[in-house]
Amino acid sequence: VLQAHILESSRPGRVGAVAVLEFWLQVLTEQNLWHRDKAVLYLLDHLCRAAFLHQQEECLQKLLYQQHKSALGYHGERGLLSSLMGWIVAGNVTPSFIEGNSLTGEVWFAWLVLNMETMFEEDSQLRRCVEHELLSNPAYTPDQALKKAQVRLKLQVVPSLQRLMIYRWTQQALATPADHPLLPLFWQKFFQLYLRQPGPEFGLEVKGCIGRRYFHGAAHLSLLKSLRQRLVEVSDFHHAASKALKVPCSSSESSDGLLTPETPITQYMTSPELHTELVRLFTVFALWLDDENLQKQEIYLPSLPKEYDTHRLAKIMQRQQEVWMEHVDIERVQHELQEVLSLWSKVKNEPALSQNINFSIFTDFINPLAARERILTHLRKHDAAQGALLLVPVKAPVPDILTESLADEKISTALIQEDLAKLQHQAKLATVRETQQVVLDNELLEVLPQLYINREDQLSMQLECRGKGGQPCQGPAHITVKYSRMHKLDPVQNQIQCLKSDIKQLQADGIKAPPQCLAEAAVHTENFITALVNAYKLNPSPGILKVGLTVFYQIVSFVCEDTQRHPPTRQFFTSCIEILGQVFIRDVRSECKQMLKTILLNRHLCNLLSPYFTPNASPAELVSLYEEVVNTLHIDSGDVIFMLLTKFDLTQWLSVTQPQFSERSRLMAIIHQALCTCGLEPEPEVLMPFNIFCKHWTELLLYQFPDHYSDFLRLLMQSSSEQLLSPECWRTSLIVLGCSPHPKIKTNKTRSILLSPQQVDETIEWLSKYFLKLRLSNGDFRSFGLLSKWGPYIEEIKMFWEDLITYVIDLELNNCSKEPVGSPRLVKGTNIRPFKNIT
């Protein structure tokens, strides 16, 4: 039926072979696990053979390619969470439409599937990356190279080692029967991978073929040995077949033998010339496989003997993909197809048989027509067909997600509220069970030492006397021994038995399968999130966005200490929050403030929620968000504040947004407040936030310098005069200004300080006035000076003064060196003026 349908549709004016091939492939692959059904595979094998003959394999490969990607979880229909969990459960072997390593019967189907999987491996760049790792690191095994390639490519799904195509073609070449027309093509595909020289495409030196690197371990070496043996077997088979003669069979042979007049007789044989050519081809393959020089070094092909078939070897090494159709027995394939078409035509056109059935149909097990009549005869013996059963509607365990719920906030909230409550309740039960287990274990540990007690006991013994020197004894000696004896306390023993019984019962309850409603709740929530995300990607409407935000915060509200302690619930909630956060929260301008508020109210969830706090997405609110973080700075929240501060990228904000001066001044005051909050000696708990504050302080100072230099100096001096700042703030600021903390080497060159000469003069004058005013502001300061007040910062102040004054001196000396000798300026020194107000 299949072959006749394809043939009829290929005639002029019909739909064409491609439409029919795609139709039957979709019909046959509609059911679940179709690739494990031998009947379906049998039909698909005939379908693939027809596609090969009509040169329309590409249409079938495209459909299988999409199914393969769906099976691997590349599309959203399987669910964003279930795809991931499915591979964790499935194990290490990547699934394929070919069960096991190869197929011995459905070879045409195997040819199509392996070509499709080769396309998948090429499109993902996996083979290219694995080869690069093998060439770059000679010590790497194929397994190590595959893992490195997985990390580099960041692929969603990476095949297991045994699913690499070089091994797939190897296994199928070994499994394909020796007389199958496709066998030479499987070997061609194997050698295209085995004799590749990928060095030049990576900019590396050619050091031979890559194939031997794949056959590293003992199992793979055994596989290589099997390849050599198989080539010998196939060559022997074709050598023997080339000597065979065609012997026609008579159609009038008596029916008492195996053949009857109705039995179709195959009188076609492959030509001896093709067998002879195949013997030569497989002999060449054996030479290629055994030659170690091809694997170790670059070979000049014209120098090889004629037996190597260097023309064909060059095609292999130059990666030419044309299939060697000259070695495929197309005439045999066409003859077998014609036999199938003839049989179907005969069955379709013969008249209906009478009720008088010849008994020979029950003994003729070869004739296909007899098989048809046996089936019909057996069917007539059965009772008449009964009517169809009444259709009983079955309620789905997990209800479908209604489309209107994806854009309605109230409906969506109510939809998953009950599911989340069930998951949270399960986590609380698990936490209670864990607590009970700990309590029982502790009680058992306390009771066990009380099980035995030492009690004083005594024992009377007789010591026999045997006499000495022939003197008789007066009798045995009676001795009483007192000692401490261990006694078991029965009440404690009973208590221990009760505890062990309770522990055993608790453990039995803990390993019970979760209730069905819990699995339904998890799947329903996952389906809702999957549908919501897919709908938003197709149509990012405000309604769906609002629902996504609501669902995100709703799930966050259900995260508590119990759900965090229970690993399955923690993993499920984390996955849900991660998916929703990436789609609906991260980099959304309107959600930065709400996200910060949520984190500050749930500080124990900071690790979970902080990845979705992106203050740079809302540049207009960045300063107010920063201020809110600073206002919550406390010794008990240092780690939370540190994690939030890492989300602020001030460099990007300044360069991209270019905020106004007033906004930057406000931010500088906020950072100064944070530094004062950390104090003179920051506690270890706030040391990491303090370092980030210092970094932000200096970044803001350097932006469009010297815009904020006056504010910076004023704030630094004011807070230092009250000993509110750590000396580290001074050190960090001085380094940014170009003042080195290390001792200076005196030279006649000007220092690389960030300030201009005018700014240096103004700074010296301002500092002088500030210290003078501070000195005169208090009687104690007048009498005893400012050392007691500025003691923590004395080294930094001294360094700052030294750099400023040295800069002026060096600058003046450089100017003097340019004056001619004997000038009035050098003689009188009129330009050298003393520093005023320095105390």
Rosetta blueprint (number, residue, H / E / L):
1 V L
2 L H
3 Q H
4 A H
5 H H
6 I H
7 L H
8 E H
9 S H
10 S L
11 R L
12 P L
13 G L
14 R L
15 V L
16 G L
17 A H
18 V H
19 A H
20 V H
21 L H
22 E H
23 F H
24 W H
25 L H
26 Q H
27 V H
28 L H
29 T L
30 E L
31 Q L
32 N L
33 L L
34 W H
35 H H
36 R H
37 D L
38 K H
39 A H
40 V H
41 L H
42 Y H
43 L H
44 L H
45 D H
46 H H
47 L H
48 C H
49 R H
50 A H
51 A H
52 F H
53 L H
54 H L
55 Q L
56 Q L
57 E H
58 E H
59 C H
60 L H
61 Q H
62 K H
63 L H
64 L H
65 Y H
66 Q H
67 Q H
68 H H
69 K H
70 S H
71 A H
72 L L
73 G L
74 Y L
75 H L
76 G H
77 E H
78 R H
79 G L
80 L H
81 L H
82 S H
83 S H
84 L H
85 M H
86 G H
87 W H
88 I H
89 V H
90 A H
91 G L
92 N L
93 V L
94 T L
95 P L
96 S L
97 F L
98 I L
99 E L
100 G L
101 N L
102 S L
103 L L
104 T L
105 G L
106 E L
107 V H
108 W H
109 F H
110 A H
111 W H
112 L H
113 V H
114 L H
115 N H
116 M H
117 E H
118 T H
119 M H
120 F H
121 E H
122 E H
123 D H
124 S L
125 Q L
126 L H
127 R H
128 R H
129 C H
130 V H
131 E H
132 H H
133 E H
134 L H
135 L H
136 S H
137 N L
138 P L
139 A L
140 Y L
141 T L
142 P H
143 D H
144 Q H
145 A H
146 L H
147 K H
148 K H
149 A H
150 Q H
151 V H
152 R H
153 L H
154 K L
155 L L
156 Q L
157 V L
158 V L
159 P L
160 S L
161 L H
162 Q H
163 R H
164 L L
165 M H
166 I H
167 Y H
168 R H
169 W H
170 T H
171 Q H
172 Q H
173 A H
174 L H
175 A H
176 T L
177 P L
178 A L
179 D L
180 H L
181 P L
182 L L
183 L H
184 P H
185 L H
186 F H
187 W H
188 Q H
189 K H
190 F H
191 F H
192 Q H
193 L H
194 Y H
195 L L
196 R L
197 Q L
198 P L
199 G L
200 P H
201 E H
202 F H
203 G L
204 L L
205 E L
206 V L
207 K L
208 G L
209 C L
210 I L
211 G H
212 R H
213 R H
214 Y H
215 F L
216 H L
217 G L
218 A H
219 A H
220 H H
221 L H
222 S H
223 L H
224 L H
225 K H
226 S H
227 L H
228 R H
229 Q H
230 R H
231 L H
232 V H
233 E H
234 V H
235 S H
236 D H
237 F H
238 H H
239 H H
240 A H
241 A H
242 S H
243 K L
244 A L
245 L L
246 K L
247 V L
248 P L
249 C L
250 S L
251 S L
252 S L
253 E L
254 S L
255 S L
256 D L
257 G L
258 L L
259 L L
260 T L
261 P L
262 E L
263 T L
264 P L
265 I L
266 T L
267 Q L
268 Y L
269 M L
270 T L
271 S L
272 P H
273 E H
274 L H
275 H H
276 T H
277 E H
278 L H
279 V H
280 R H
281 L H
282 F H
283 T H
284 V H
285 F H
286 A H
287 L H
288 W H
289 L H
290 D H
291 D L
292 E L
293 N H
294 L H
295 Q H
296 K H
297 Q L
298 E L
299 I L
300 Y L
301 L H
302 P H
303 S H
304 L L
305 P L
306 K H
307 E H
308 Y H
309 D L
310 T H
311 H H
312 R H
313 L H
314 A H
315 K H
316 I H
317 M H
318 Q L
319 R L
320 Q L
321 Q L
322 E L
323 V L
324 W L
325 M H
326 E H
327 H H
328 V L
329 D L
330 I H
331 E H
332 R H
333 V H
334 Q H
335 H H
336 E H
337 L H
338 Q H
339 E H
340 V H
341 L H
342 S H
343 L H
344 W H
345 S H
346 K H
347 V H
348 K H
349 N H
350 E L
351 P L
352 A L
353 L L
354 S L
355 Q L
356 N L
357 I L
358 N L
359 F H
360 S H
361 I H
362 F H
363 T L
364 D L
365 F L
366 I L
367 N L
368 P H
369 L H
370 A H
371 A H
372 R H
373 E H
374 R H
375 I H
376 L H
377 T H
378 H H
379 L H
380 R H
381 K H
382 H L
383 D L
384 A L
385 A L
386 Q L
387 G L
388 A L
389 L L
390 L L
391 L L
392 V L
393 P L
394 V L
395 K L
396 A L
397 P L
398 V L
399 P L
400 D L
401 I L
402 L L
403 T H
404 E H
405 S H
406 L H
407 A L
408 D L
409 E H
410 K H
411 I H
412 S H
413 T H
414 A H
415 L H
416 I H
417 Q H
418 E H
419 D H
420 L H
421 A H
422 K H
423 L H
424 Q H
425 H H
426 Q H
427 A H
428 K H
429 L H
430 A H
431 T H
432 V H
433 R H
434 E H
435 T H
436 Q H
437 Q H
438 V H
439 V H
440 L H
441 D H
442 N H
443 E H
444 L H
445 L H
446 E H
447 V H
448 L H
449 P H
450 Q H
451 L L
452 Y E
453 I E
454 N E
455 R E
456 E E
457 D E
458 Q E
459 L E
460 S E
461 M E
462 Q E
463 L E
464 E L
465 C L
466 R L
467 G L
468 K E
469 G L
470 G L
471 Q E
472 P L
473 C L
474 Q L
475 G L
476 P L
477 A E
478 H E
479 I E
480 T E
481 V E
482 K E
483 Y E
484 S E
485 R E
486 M E
487 H E
488 K E
489 L L
490 D H
491 P H
492 V H
493 Q H
494 N H
495 Q H
496 I H
497 Q H
498 C H
499 L H
500 K H
501 S H
502 D H
503 I H
504 K H
505 Q H
506 L H
507 Q H
508 A H
509 D H
510 G H
511 I L
512 K L
513 A L
514 P L
515 P L
516 Q H
517 C H
518 L H
519 A H
520 E H
521 A H
522 A H
523 V H
524 H H
525 T H
526 E H
527 N H
528 F H
529 I H
530 T H
531 A H
532 L H
533 V H
534 N H
535 A H
536 Y H
537 K H
538 L H
539 N L
540 P L
541 S L
542 P H
543 G H
544 I H
545 L H
546 K H
547 V H
548 G H
549 L H
550 T H
551 V H
552 F H
553 Y H
554 Q H
555 I H
556 V H
557 S H
558 F H
559 V L
560 C L
561 E H
562 D H
563 T H
564 Q H
565 R H
566 H L
567 P H
568 P H
569 T H
570 R H
571 Q H
572 F H
573 F H
574 T H
575 S H
576 C H
577 I H
578 E H
579 I H
580 L H
581 G H
582 Q H
583 V H
584 F H
585 I H
586 R L
587 D L
588 V L
589 R H
590 S H
591 E H
592 C H
593 K H
594 Q H
595 M H
596 L H
597 K H
598 T H
599 I H
600 L H
601 L H
602 N L
603 R H
604 H H
605 L H
606 C H
607 N H
608 L H
609 L H
610 S H
611 P H
612 Y H
613 F L
614 T L
615 P H
616 N H
617 A H
618 S L
619 P H
620 A H
621 E H
622 L H
623 V H
624 S H
625 L H
626 Y H
627 E H
628 E H
629 V H
630 V H
631 N H
632 T L
633 L L
634 H L
635 I H
636 D H
637 S H
638 G H
639 D H
640 V H
641 I H
642 F H
643 M H
644 L H
645 L H
646 T L
647 K L
648 F L
649 D L
650 L H
651 T H
652 Q H
653 W H
654 L H
655 S H
656 V H
657 T H
658 Q L
659 P L
660 Q L
661 F H
662 S H
663 E H
664 R H
665 S H
666 R H
667 L H
668 M H
669 A H
670 I H
671 I H
672 H H
673 Q H
674 A H
675 L H
676 C H
677 T H
678 C H
679 G L
680 L L
681 E L
682 P L
683 E L
684 P H
685 E H
686 V H
687 L H
688 M H
689 P H
690 F H
691 N H
692 I H
693 F H
694 C H
695 K H
696 H H
697 W H
698 T H
699 E H
700 L H
701 L H
702 L H
703 Y L
704 Q L
705 F L
706 P L
707 D L
708 H L
709 Y H
710 S H
711 D H
712 F H
713 L H
714 R H
715 L H
716 L H
717 M H
718 Q H
719 S H
720 S H
721 S H
722 E L
723 Q L
724 L L
725 L L
726 S L
727 P H
728 E H
729 C H
730 W H
731 R H
732 T H
733 S H
734 L H
735 I H
736 V H
737 L H
738 G L
739 C L
740 S L
741 P L
742 H L
743 P L
744 K L
745 I L
746 K L
747 T L
748 N L
749 K L
750 T L
751 R L
752 S L
753 I L
754 L L
755 L L
756 S L
757 P H
758 Q H
759 Q H
760 V H
761 D H
762 E H
763 T H
764 I H
765 E H
766 W H
767 L H
768 S H
769 K H
770 Y H
771 F H
772 L H
773 K H
774 L H
775 R H
776 L H
777 S L
778 N L
779 G H
780 D H
781 F H
782 R H
783 S H
784 F H
785 G L
786 L L
787 L H
788 S H
789 K H
790 W H
791 G H
792 P H
793 Y H
794 I H
795 E H
796 E H
797 I H
798 K H
799 M H
800 F H
801 W H
802 E H
803 D H
804 L H
805 I H
806 T H
807 Y H
808 V H
809 I H
810 D H
811 L H
812 E H
813 L H
814 N H
815 N H
816 C H
817 S H
818 K L
819 E L
820 P L
821 V L
822 G L
823 S L
824 P H
825 R H
826 L H
827 V H
828 K H
829 G L
830 T L
831 N L
832 I L
833 R L
834 P L
835 F L
836 K L
837 N L
838 I L
839 T L
